[in-house]
Amino acid sequence: MKNILVTGGAGFIGSHLSEKLLAEGNHVICVDNFFTGSRKNIDHLLDNREFELIRHDIIEPILLQVDQIYNLACPASPIHYQINAIKTIKTNVIGVTNMLDLADETKARILQASTSEVYGDPDVHPQKESYWGNVNPIGLRSCYDEGKRVAEALMMDYHRQHNVDIRIIRIFNTYGPRMAENDGRVVSNFILQALKNQDITINGDGSQTRSFCYVDDLVRGMIALMNKEDFMGPVNVGNDGEYTIKQLAEMIIELTGSKSKIVYTPLPSDDPCKRRPDLTLAKEVLGYEPTVHIKDGLLKTIEYFESIL
């Protein structure tokens, strides 16, 4: 049994990760400030004696005795991270620094949840870990994009200077049950609009592409990276199936049997035109392979949203 800290543990991904770590026989300490996390995501874990919940913002230091730290704390959807851009970038700089100080103090291994957004609007396709990215440092999304890039830099500097045991994972678009209804991401937006027979709103002409990873596959990749010896990353984890946004909307209309029509709205600034992970490194080093087909994952996600509507 390990003492494992999951920051952002009441969030969409964090709650699934906490659940899996408990199932593997660990003691999990969930830290969340509930800015975007939700108590309902972890209600079913609160009776587990090996699960602790602490309401705390990692911008403030915290001292705990832990063996591993999964640092997931940060709003991850454009709507949420742009509500308070300064807070977002502080989470990625001051918050990450606090978690690295904790890892240094306790000699814990720390995994930083980075993102495909470090690649920006990529000139290289699919995106390899060696690609340095094409990010607008002063754009509306920079609080998140550049914040995560700084977080990676901090991880590497703490490793070089203090020999902190680090792992960096670059997460691509993830979906599944417990996604927030108001997070503005395409999967949750489209499913909710389809279930209500409302128009499905596509930003731009729908030709932009994304790769969608079911949350169970991502969690498996995260745990594999954390427990891999002598490999820090960064490493892409996601699903390398690539779909246009229009294809996604049509798939969701078909799976829900919706009467929704597709309408088009202007594309937000700095929205990437294409996004697909090169998973070669994850497959070679972690033995990682996504297993959930997008239609199967969407059906489970649709079932979840039907249950909460």
C-alpha positions as a printed Julia matrix, in Angstrom:
309×3 Matrix{Float64}:
   0.0    0.0     0.0
   1.25   3.47   -0.95
   0.14   6.86    0.37
  -0.84   8.62   -2.84
  -1.81  12.29   -3.16
  -4.11  13.21   -6.05
  -4.52  16.96   -6.47
  -7.67  17.82   -8.38
  -8.93  14.45   -7.16
 -12.6   15.5    -7.24
 -12.37  16.44  -10.91
 -13.39  14.39  -13.93
 -10.06  12.6   -14.46
  -8.94  12.82  -10.82
 -12.0   10.96   -9.52
 -11.48   8.08  -11.97
  -7.78   7.96  -11.06
  -8.57   7.95   -7.31
 -11.06   5.12   -7.82
  -8.51   2.99   -9.69
  -5.71   3.64   -7.15
  -8.03   2.59   -4.31
  -8.99  -0.56   -6.2
  -5.3   -1.4    -6.44
  -5.01  -1.29   -2.64
  -3.56   2.16   -2.02
  -4.38   4.93    0.46
  -5.53   7.97   -1.52
  -5.49  11.57   -0.29
  -7.68  13.72   -2.53
  -6.91  17.45   -2.45
  -9.29  19.77   -4.3
 -10.47  23.37   -4.0
 -13.73  22.52   -5.84
 -13.32  25.3    -8.4
 -14.14  22.84  -11.18
 -14.15  19.58   -9.2
 -17.4   18.25   -7.75
 -18.2   16.39   -4.55
 -20.65  14.19   -6.47
 -17.69  12.76   -8.42
 -16.23  11.25   -5.23
 -19.34  10.69   -3.08
 -19.09   6.95   -3.68
 -15.5    6.95   -2.32
 -16.13   8.8     0.96
 -17.06   5.66    2.91
 -13.8    3.97    1.92
 -11.48   4.1     4.96
  -8.47   4.39    2.64
  -9.79   7.59    1.04
  -9.21  11.03    2.54
 -10.63  14.3     1.24
  -8.95  17.64    1.99
 -10.39  20.9     0.71
  -7.32  22.91   -0.21
  -5.91  25.1    -2.99
  -2.4   24.07   -4.02
  -1.47  27.71   -4.55
  -1.0   27.52   -0.77
   1.62  25.04    0.55
   0.5   21.84    2.24
   2.58  19.32    4.19
   1.61  15.64    3.96
   3.52  12.37    4.17
   3.13  10.72    0.77
   4.89   8.25   -1.53
   3.5    9.48   -4.83
   1.9   12.71   -6.07
  -0.37  12.94   -9.12
  -0.68  16.68   -9.78
  -3.9   17.15  -11.75
  -5.06  20.4   -10.11
  -5.95  22.94  -12.81
  -9.07  23.87  -14.8
  -8.74  22.08  -18.14
 -11.48  23.47  -20.39
 -11.18  26.88  -22.13
 -14.38  28.19  -20.5
 -13.14  27.35  -17.01
  -9.49  28.3   -17.31
 -10.33  31.66  -18.92
 -12.81  32.63  -16.15
  -9.83  33.51  -13.96
  -6.74  33.43  -16.16
  -4.44  34.72  -13.41
  -5.61  31.98  -11.05
  -5.02  29.38  -13.79
  -1.44  30.42  -14.44
  -0.75  30.67  -10.69
  -1.96  27.07  -10.3
   0.49  26.01  -13.0
   3.41  27.96  -11.55
   2.99  28.51   -7.79
   0.87  25.38   -7.32
   3.31  23.17   -9.22
   6.22  24.69   -7.27
   4.45  23.83   -3.99
   3.9   20.24   -5.12
   7.53  19.93   -6.21
   8.66  21.27   -2.82
   6.47  18.63   -1.16
   7.96  15.91   -3.39
  11.46  17.15   -2.53
  10.68  17.19    1.2
   9.09  13.72    1.32
  11.18  12.08   -1.45
   7.92  11.25   -3.24
   7.67  10.58   -6.95
   5.58  13.26   -8.68
   3.63  13.03  -11.94
   2.62  16.28  -13.61
  -0.5   16.22  -15.76
   0.62  18.26  -18.74
  -1.35  18.58  -21.93
  -1.39  18.41  -25.71
  -1.96  22.18  -25.51
   1.82  22.59  -25.07
   1.97  21.91  -28.84
  -0.38  24.85  -29.54
  -1.67  25.0   -33.12
   0.86  22.47  -34.41
   2.94  22.7   -37.58
   3.87  19.02  -37.12
   1.29  16.25  -37.44
   0.86  13.94  -35.6
   2.58  15.52  -32.6
   5.73  13.83  -31.26
   7.2   14.6   -27.82
  10.24  16.11  -29.55
   8.1   18.86  -31.13
   8.51  22.18  -29.28
   5.1   23.53  -30.19
   3.51  26.62  -31.74
   1.89  28.51  -28.85
   0.72  32.13  -28.74
   2.31  33.41  -25.48
  -0.07  36.38  -25.19
  -3.33  34.83  -26.43
  -6.51  34.11  -24.5
  -5.46  30.48  -24.01
  -1.91  31.27  -22.87
  -2.77  31.1   -19.15
  -3.26  27.36  -19.69
  -0.96  26.59  -22.63
   2.04  28.55  -21.36
   1.2   27.66  -17.76
   1.56  23.97  -18.57
   4.79  24.64  -20.47
   6.19  26.41  -17.4
   5.02  23.5   -15.24
   7.07  21.12  -17.4
  10.09  23.44  -17.14
   9.75  23.53  -13.34
   9.57  19.74  -13.21
  12.78  19.42  -15.19
  14.58  22.12  -13.14
  13.65  20.47   -9.82
  14.9   17.17  -11.21
  18.21  18.67  -12.35
  18.78  20.84   -9.29
  17.27  18.72   -6.46
  17.09  15.27   -8.07
  13.3   15.14   -7.58
  11.82  11.94   -9.05
   9.5   13.29  -11.77
   7.13  12.06  -14.46
   5.54  14.24  -17.19
   2.49  13.07  -19.12
   0.98  15.03  -22.03
  -2.74  14.3   -22.0
  -4.78  14.55  -25.21
  -8.55  15.16  -25.37
 -10.21  12.89  -22.82
 -13.9   12.13  -22.34
 -16.16   9.9   -20.3
 -18.61   9.81  -17.38
 -18.28  12.65  -14.81
 -17.33  15.26  -17.36
 -18.72  18.59  -16.16
 -21.91  19.6   -17.92
 -20.81  23.24  -18.26
 -17.19  22.76  -19.26
 -17.72  23.78  -22.89
 -15.83  20.81  -24.37
 -17.11  19.35  -27.61
 -18.04  15.9   -26.31
 -20.13  17.11  -23.36
 -21.56  20.03  -25.37
 -22.63  17.86  -28.29
 -24.09  15.07  -26.14
 -26.16  17.47  -24.02
 -27.4   19.34  -27.09
 -28.28  16.05  -28.82
 -30.14  14.66  -25.8
 -32.18  17.86  -25.63
 -32.75  17.86  -29.43
 -31.14  21.3   -29.58
 -28.99  22.56  -32.45
 -25.44  21.21  -32.2
 -23.09  24.18  -32.4
 -19.77  23.66  -34.15
 -17.11  26.34  -33.89
 -15.67  26.98  -37.36
 -16.54  24.78  -40.34
 -16.07  21.5   -38.46
 -13.02  20.41  -40.48
 -10.64  20.8   -37.53
  -9.58  17.45  -36.09
  -9.18  16.0   -32.61
  -8.34  12.62  -31.08
 -10.58  11.45  -28.25
  -9.38   9.16  -25.44
 -11.77   7.39  -23.09
 -10.93   8.17  -19.46
 -10.22   4.53  -18.46
  -7.49   4.3   -21.11
  -5.92   7.55  -19.9
  -5.91   6.45  -16.24
  -4.19   3.22  -17.24
  -1.5    5.22  -19.03
  -1.01   7.56  -16.08
  -0.49   4.72  -13.61
   1.85   2.93  -16.03
   4.01   6.05  -16.32
   4.05   6.69  -12.57
   5.25   3.16  -11.86
   7.76   2.96  -14.72
  11.34   3.07  -13.44
  14.03   5.18  -15.09
  11.69   7.06  -17.43
  10.57  10.65  -16.77
   8.82  11.47  -20.02
   7.42  13.67  -21.34
   5.19  11.15  -23.03
   1.96  11.51  -24.99
  -1.0    9.5   -23.73
  -4.32   9.51  -25.53
  -5.98   7.84  -28.49
  -4.51   8.21  -31.97
  -7.81   7.84  -33.81
  -8.45  11.19  -35.53
 -11.89  12.65  -36.32
 -13.17  15.96  -37.59
 -15.45  17.86  -35.24
 -18.23  17.46  -37.81
 -17.73  13.66  -37.77
 -17.97  13.69  -33.97
 -21.23  15.67  -34.08
 -22.74  13.29  -36.66
 -21.66  10.26  -34.6
 -23.33  11.65  -31.47
 -26.56  12.46  -33.35
 -26.61   8.86  -34.63
 -25.87   7.26  -31.23
 -28.48   9.35  -29.38
 -31.13   9.12  -32.11
 -31.41  12.9   -31.83
 -33.35  15.27  -34.06
 -30.64  17.93  -33.62
 -29.33  19.9   -36.58
 -25.75  21.11  -36.93
 -25.14  24.87  -36.97
 -21.83  26.7   -37.32
 -20.4   29.56  -35.26
 -17.14  31.55  -35.53
 -13.92  29.78  -34.52
 -12.39  31.07  -31.22
  -8.9   32.57  -31.38
  -5.9   30.21  -31.27
  -8.12  27.13  -31.62
  -5.86  24.36  -33.03
  -6.71  23.14  -36.54
  -5.5   19.6   -35.95
  -4.52  17.44  -33.02
  -3.41  13.81  -32.88
  -0.8   12.19  -30.65
   2.1   10.18  -31.92
   1.91   7.3   -29.43
   5.09   5.52  -30.52
   6.96   6.35  -27.31
   4.07   5.36  -25.0
   3.68   2.05  -26.83
   7.4    1.26  -26.75
   8.23   2.35  -23.19
   4.94   1.86  -21.29
   3.34  -0.88  -23.37
   0.4    1.53  -23.67
  -2.37   0.94  -26.18
  -5.8    2.61  -26.12
  -8.49  -0.09  -26.07
 -11.87   1.7   -25.99
 -13.3    2.51  -29.43
 -14.81   5.98  -29.69
 -18.37   4.69  -30.28
 -18.21   2.44  -27.2
 -16.83   5.29  -25.08
 -19.45   7.72  -26.37
 -22.27   5.29  -25.54
 -21.04   5.1   -21.92
 -20.74   8.88  -21.76
 -24.22   9.37  -23.26
 -25.63   6.95  -20.67
 -24.02   9.05  -17.9
 -25.46  12.33  -19.18
 -28.89  10.72  -19.62
 -28.77   9.71  -15.96
 -28.09  13.26  -14.73
 -30.47  15.17  -17.0
